[in-house]
Amino acid sequence: MANLPFDNANFNLTNFANIYPDIMDSTPKTIEYQYKDANGNIQTNSIANRGEIKQQLWDDVGGALGQFNRTFYIDAVNGDDNNTGTGNAPFKTLKKAVDSVPIGGYAVITLLNDVDLFENISCSNKEIVVSLNGYKFNAKIDSTSAIKHIYLDSGFFIFNGTGQIVLPDSSDGDGTNKNNHPGIFLTGYGGSSFRGIALIYNVEVVLNDTVYKIIDLHNYTACSFTMNGSVTDNTNNSQTEKDLVLGIVKDSNGVPRNIISNIVF
């Protein structure tokens, strides 16, 4: 702690100037100086130096930025959505992990076992990477036979990690109205001009039925989609990557107008 001697009669500007370099020192310390108040009484004041101010700035700003760059884990068996989402306290559902990412944020979400998609998820202005970590992501159908979706609204969603994406088959749901919103990734429903990027890397897509798709483009929405390094497992049908996309609009030259992809249609 640096101290400024007090001049018996007046505020000692010379000595105060002499301690100014301490204020700019990067070593955290508090600068104290003395002055006379309006009643002539000697008072002591403190100045936090640059080191302290800089440290506080990084604590505040760094903490805030950390909220936009998250790492979460999902354990569908032992997890709890009231947990913090760490490896030792994982979430239970993918929805909780995605919802925990702030608008404009980025997150890597790692599966700790197989996960079922039983509820709709909104990926709005977020960048989400789901590492399957060798496990299965199972798309499911609710009691109304509607497959649950990941809604892309200016969002960026990636599956990777050498696991499996398993599309539902006719044994799921009650077997009726299965064409209701067929697609894990869904854009453009409800009058919204959804846009997004959906990527799948090094993942096996298991197809048990020809109805369901990976992505459904609705209302001429724009979306980029690719399946780099991925394979399809479809023993009963000969579906390819292009069969997994619904709602492509082509121009007069046969070029897709609402999708950008490395897949040749």
Beta strands, then each sheet from edge to edge (+ up, - down):
strand 1: 2-3
strand 2: 30-36
strand 3: 42-48
strand 4: 69-74
strand 5: 106-111
strand 6: 115-117
strand 7: 121-124
strand 8: 127-131
strand 9: 136-139
strand 10: 150-153
strand 11: 155-160
strand 12: 164-166
strand 13: 185-187
strand 14: 196-200
strand 15: 204-206
strand 16: 215-217
strand 17: 223-226
strand 18: 231-233
strand 19: 245-246
strand 20: 259-260
sheet 1: 1+ 2+ 3-
sheet 2: 4+ 5+ 8+ 11+ 14+ 17+ 20+
sheet 3: 6+ 9+ 12+ 15+ 18+
sheet 4: 7+ 10+ 13+ 16+ 19+
end
